[in-house]
């Protein structure tokens, strides 16, 4: 569909991160928790392999999110998530795609220079910047100078740390695996 002419009324945010069997992406879930506490509807999606991208992209686009967040915690997760961002753009998604995580923070300028599918990078802890970005996008305000955000224009100002104590978690507790 033509995403550029659609106005999403759900204020939905899709958060994508690596969460393999029995694993939980706690950083992603803290950001999702902060967004949920700010009254955004948040859906968390797991992406663990390149083969999952077509199905996952269709699931995400079916929900018509206003904002898509990608957790780039390490170089290997980065590959799948960048391919997903590019594929979403190929399918016509014109909304905002933001990346965050430890790896994204370290290589933020290179990511933005080389990957046009990404609009911005959240530096360091993402709870406060993600909520501010979502608020500005929902209200149709300028987002380029959001605290804690890096854009192609450079690093914006720093932001205060979050006091958000609760991550969004699945209804069923994750099974923990012991390492012997």
PEZI-V550039 format. One record per helix or strand of 3 or more residues. SS is the DSSP state (@ for helix, = for strand). FROM is the first residue (numbers start at 1). TO is the last residue. If there is no record, write none. Layout:
SS:FROM:TO
SS:FROM:TO
This chain:
@:3:5
=:12:17
@:26:37
=:41:46
@:50:63
=:67:71
@:75:90
=:96:100
@:102:106
@:108:114
=:120:122
@:127:138
=:149:151
